[in-house]
């Protein structure tokens, strides 16, 4: 069987997904949505550095909705529009009969409340479709790996999942200056930004998922962020940063139980690891305190001998999306929350 696929967006990870769809014998590209006017009308093969496909890129949501497809791979840059705009598009795609795999949250929409989740469930019923949120973080680090590891414990006192990423070599100004807020004064971050509200939503779903499957009963979710300020002028791959601007971010969300953090998801994105306390290796770590305690590291290794420019970070972003396609198609209509097996819970 060949699955008909629409690729939504062609950033670094989206373009890596697009290549996987074009190259895979069981996948047929039938549509391509782009955000850049310069890409409109271009053949998908030209954008992906592949032979021509006959599929032209469009910025028309109406054209995408009108297509016959099994799955939409929805990979927009997180701050590209508000969450409400993303949600409206996802619901429209679902109601049109297309399954949606997205990397913009939706790993556990129920954490935002029953009414919020009900909107997606209704769209799924209308279209007989399935919604699945995935990625490495959110989507894999805590939801798949960390929860699975608790099955090795007779007792869990706390669980911490950490992502660390040196962003100094990232060439995208949109990622560095818009998404991370690099170069902005400390006050800009402390008062809260639209991007932070996006991440509060996304990582709040991770906390909600862990609470749901481990049955802890969190009392509340607490945000706890720290920032590193440049002590000198810097020149990053994306552009210059003046001294006094924020260059490092440590974003944390805690699921609290009895006044203490039981689960913590934290993201360390930094452009200057020379600052005190920021000299940490890239990668992902899971630490469980309990009986027994567990520590696990996940490191990515750059692929060798491949013709594409994609880095390990792009492959890891694309892989959970591509791998989920047959599972999502086989799932019953609704929000897909994959099952876990024999994880730790305080009560049977």
Legacy VTK file of the C-alpha trace (Angstrom):
# vtk DataFile Version 3.0
C-alpha trace
ASCII
DATASET POLYDATA
POINTS 348 float
0.000 0.000 0.000
1.166 3.520 -0.812
0.249 6.345 1.573
-0.534 9.796 0.186
1.362 12.489 2.091
1.164 16.275 2.331
4.255 18.005 3.677
3.479 21.181 5.626
6.497 23.533 5.720
10.070 23.137 4.538
12.338 24.417 7.282
15.405 22.397 8.223
13.388 19.509 9.696
10.498 19.868 7.254
12.863 19.619 4.313
14.428 16.492 5.828
10.924 15.003 6.130
10.172 15.993 2.556
13.203 14.063 1.312
12.138 10.986 3.271
8.675 11.138 1.690
10.048 11.566 -1.834
12.588 8.758 -1.398
10.358 6.195 0.346
8.755 3.552 -1.919
5.621 3.365 0.247
4.980 7.124 0.386
3.572 9.366 -2.338
3.881 13.135 -2.045
0.620 14.777 -3.129
0.942 18.285 -1.672
3.424 20.796 -0.262
2.679 23.863 1.859
5.349 26.562 2.289
5.546 29.842 4.214
8.010 31.646 1.952
6.742 33.463 -1.137
10.055 32.646 -2.828
9.203 28.920 -2.713
5.659 29.193 -4.066
5.345 27.450 -7.436
8.627 25.589 -7.094
8.652 21.843 -7.560
9.041 19.878 -4.314
12.013 18.088 -5.829
13.802 21.371 -6.429
13.237 22.446 -2.802
14.393 19.058 -1.481
17.359 18.726 -3.899
15.680 15.756 -5.529
14.440 15.006 -9.073
11.298 16.898 -10.066
8.111 15.436 -8.601
5.372 17.363 -10.378
4.137 18.644 -6.987
4.272 22.431 -6.750
4.612 24.325 -3.457
1.688 26.503 -2.403
0.755 28.984 0.313
-2.956 28.309 -0.155
-4.529 26.457 2.754
-7.629 25.961 0.609
-5.581 24.092 -2.001
-4.089 21.828 0.659
-7.458 21.103 2.254
-8.931 20.187 -1.134
-6.317 17.485 -1.781
-6.918 13.788 -1.267
-4.319 12.614 1.247
-3.874 10.124 4.063
-1.611 12.220 6.292
-0.425 15.800 6.676
3.053 16.122 8.190
2.567 19.432 10.019
5.978 20.925 10.912
5.732 24.715 11.165
8.231 26.756 13.143
6.656 27.076 16.589
6.326 30.881 16.790
5.102 31.156 13.168
1.660 32.354 14.192
-0.165 31.855 17.460
-1.206 28.533 18.897
-4.793 29.411 18.073
-3.840 29.783 14.397
-2.048 26.426 14.399
-5.029 24.812 16.129
-7.516 26.208 13.626
-5.489 24.840 10.715
-5.058 21.426 12.344
-8.799 21.153 13.023
-9.587 22.092 9.446
-7.188 19.447 8.123
-8.633 16.802 10.452
-12.232 17.661 9.544
-11.335 17.330 5.853
-10.500 13.654 6.429
-6.730 13.905 6.749
-4.747 12.459 9.623
-2.311 14.993 11.098
1.116 14.366 12.606
2.443 17.576 14.145
5.582 18.679 15.949
3.915 21.746 17.458
2.678 20.261 20.726
-0.509 18.172 20.867
1.297 15.287 22.570
-1.348 15.510 25.312
-3.979 18.178 24.538
-6.045 17.134 27.572
-3.619 19.013 29.824
-5.120 22.244 28.429
-8.562 21.209 29.596
-11.434 19.035 28.417
-12.941 21.776 26.239
-9.630 22.347 24.443
-9.204 18.656 23.645
-12.855 18.329 22.667
-12.338 20.688 19.728
-9.816 18.297 18.184
-11.919 15.245 19.015
-14.878 16.820 17.213
-12.753 17.562 14.130
-11.496 13.970 14.163
-15.061 12.657 14.312
-16.086 14.854 11.391
-13.223 13.636 9.227
-12.746 10.113 10.589
-9.157 11.188 11.242
-6.421 10.996 13.895
-4.219 13.658 15.516
-0.766 12.782 16.844
1.838 15.122 18.333
5.427 13.929 18.265
9.114 14.883 18.089
12.114 14.151 20.278
11.291 16.784 22.907
8.393 16.980 23.337
7.214 13.588 22.136
10.012 11.127 22.852
12.442 12.085 25.631
9.980 12.187 28.506
6.923 10.501 27.016
8.653 7.418 25.603
12.081 7.060 27.255
11.757 8.539 30.729
8.384 6.954 31.489
9.626 3.592 30.176
12.693 3.726 32.436
10.534 4.124 35.541
9.446 0.525 34.920
12.850 -0.479 36.320
12.095 1.166 39.662
10.205 -0.085 42.699
10.082 3.510 43.931
10.420 6.869 42.168
11.031 10.042 44.151
11.743 12.364 41.239
12.189 12.312 37.479
14.122 14.900 35.439
14.394 15.025 31.642
16.916 17.502 30.212
17.733 18.756 26.731
20.961 20.719 26.169
21.817 22.306 22.834
24.629 24.685 21.890
22.927 27.016 19.409
25.934 29.191 18.598
26.409 27.541 15.185
22.734 27.722 14.186
22.555 29.956 11.117
18.844 30.773 11.276
18.204 34.329 12.581
14.556 33.342 13.053
15.508 30.579 15.445
18.167 32.505 17.353
16.702 35.990 17.572
12.962 35.350 17.302
12.540 31.928 18.896
15.225 32.119 21.586
15.162 35.887 22.008
18.942 36.079 21.893
20.231 39.646 22.234
17.139 40.867 24.055
17.559 42.401 27.536
16.906 40.241 30.572
13.705 42.176 31.302
12.294 41.087 27.957
12.488 37.437 29.021
11.489 37.899 32.648
8.245 39.697 31.816
7.242 36.866 29.481
6.926 36.702 25.711
4.602 35.206 23.133
7.195 32.542 22.407
7.332 31.635 26.087
3.564 31.199 26.077
3.967 28.754 23.188
6.478 26.719 25.178
4.367 26.920 28.314
1.633 25.247 26.298
3.904 22.660 24.651
5.848 21.591 27.725
2.783 21.881 29.918
1.413 19.041 27.794
4.521 16.979 28.612
3.932 17.495 32.328
0.272 16.623 31.868
1.145 13.454 29.958
3.566 12.250 32.642
0.975 12.939 35.327
-1.635 11.033 33.327
0.364 7.866 32.672
2.186 7.709 36.028
-0.954 8.658 38.004
0.911 10.955 40.393
-1.739 13.628 40.823
0.354 16.787 40.525
-0.771 19.639 42.746
0.291 22.265 40.215
2.796 23.093 37.462
5.524 25.620 38.329
7.705 27.479 35.837
11.323 28.107 36.815
13.556 29.813 34.240
17.120 31.164 34.273
19.038 33.230 31.730
22.654 33.951 30.888
23.625 37.457 29.766
26.513 38.121 27.367
29.501 39.664 29.112
31.048 40.782 25.815
30.063 41.345 22.204
29.668 38.047 20.357
29.472 37.033 16.721
27.222 33.998 16.276
26.567 32.111 13.062
23.177 33.865 12.889
24.593 37.341 13.510
26.163 39.636 16.137
25.014 40.025 19.738
25.899 42.989 21.929
27.098 42.633 25.521
24.173 42.802 27.939
21.811 40.749 25.783
20.550 37.325 26.823
22.444 34.494 25.119
21.515 31.453 27.233
18.143 30.102 28.385
17.354 27.412 30.949
13.614 26.800 30.800
12.031 24.468 33.364
8.568 23.225 34.163
7.957 21.240 37.352
5.069 18.919 38.119
4.736 19.479 41.877
3.619 16.886 44.416
3.421 17.614 48.153
5.407 20.824 47.732
8.315 19.242 45.822
9.079 18.742 42.119
8.271 15.164 41.178
8.776 15.624 37.428
10.885 18.279 35.707
11.275 18.894 31.999
14.061 21.362 31.281
15.526 22.825 28.095
18.987 24.398 28.036
19.573 26.408 24.872
22.779 28.419 24.923
25.048 30.403 22.649
27.886 31.078 25.127
28.890 28.075 27.191
31.809 30.035 28.659
29.434 31.683 31.121
29.613 30.145 34.629
27.289 27.172 34.985
26.654 26.755 31.257
29.510 24.467 30.223
27.358 21.397 29.676
27.519 18.859 26.824
24.903 18.744 24.098
22.404 15.923 24.296
19.565 14.582 26.381
19.670 13.211 29.907
17.196 11.405 32.121
17.721 11.155 35.867
15.505 9.179 38.192
15.943 9.283 41.959
14.433 6.264 43.629
15.049 2.576 44.100
17.144 2.169 42.094
18.312 5.554 40.861
18.870 5.733 37.092
20.890 8.028 34.833
20.741 7.840 31.048
22.324 9.949 28.279
21.250 10.126 24.670
23.764 11.498 22.177
23.306 11.916 18.435
26.058 10.919 16.024
26.355 12.704 12.692
25.597 10.337 9.777
28.393 9.513 7.389
28.371 9.012 3.626
24.999 10.612 2.940
24.594 13.164 0.132
22.232 15.528 1.961
23.181 18.506 4.097
20.899 17.428 6.945
22.508 17.170 10.349
21.782 14.650 13.084
19.490 17.225 14.731
17.359 17.400 11.577
17.196 13.623 11.182
16.065 13.175 14.781
13.361 15.760 14.236
12.099 14.062 11.095
12.331 10.420 12.153
9.535 10.343 14.785
7.228 11.977 12.239
7.993 9.562 9.409
7.978 6.491 11.651
4.538 7.411 12.994
2.787 7.454 9.611
1.527 3.831 9.474
0.669 3.826 13.189
-1.428 6.971 12.850
-3.218 5.642 9.782
-4.066 2.414 11.618
-5.245 4.220 14.771
-8.915 4.813 15.423
-10.186 8.375 14.881
-9.373 10.809 17.680
-6.348 12.063 19.575
-3.677 9.365 19.577
-1.990 8.882 22.958
0.280 5.825 22.557
0.139 3.287 25.387
3.029 2.626 27.758
3.802 -0.655 29.467
4.432 -1.343 33.150
5.628 2.148 34.110
5.991 3.139 37.762
2.865 4.394 39.501
2.393 4.992 43.238
-0.919 3.098 43.239
-2.020 0.006 41.339
LINES 1 349
348 0 1 2 3 4 5 6 7 8 9 10 11 12 13 14 15 16 17 18 19 20 21 22 23 24 25 26 27 28 29 30 31 32 33 34 35 36 37 38 39 40 41 42 43 44 45 46 47 48 49 50 51 52 53 54 55 56 57 58 59 60 61 62 63 64 65 66 67 68 69 70 71 72 73 74 75 76 77 78 79 80 81 82 83 84 85 86 87 88 89 90 91 92 93 94 95 96 97 98 99 100 101 102 103 104 105 106 107 108 109 110 111 112 113 114 115 116 117 118 119 120 121 122 123 124 125 126 127 128 129 130 131 132 133 134 135 136 137 138 139 140 141 142 143 144 145 146 147 148 149 150 151 152 153 154 155 156 157 158 159 160 161 162 163 164 165 166 167 168 169 170 171 172 173 174 175 176 177 178 179 180 181 182 183 184 185 186 187 188 189 190 191 192 193 194 195 196 197 198 199 200 201 202 203 204 205 206 207 208 209 210 211 212 213 214 215 216 217 218 219 220 221 222 223 224 225 226 227 228 229 230 231 232 233 234 235 236 237 238 239 240 241 242 243 244 245 246 247 248 249 250 251 252 253 254 255 256 257 258 259 260 261 262 263 264 265 266 267 268 269 270 271 272 273 274 275 276 277 278 279 280 281 282 283 284 285 286 287 288 289 290 291 292 293 294 295 296 297 298 299 300 301 302 303 304 305 306 307 308 309 310 311 312 313 314 315 316 317 318 319 320 321 322 323 324 325 326 327 328 329 330 331 332 333 334 335 336 337 338 339 340 341 342 343 344 345 346 347
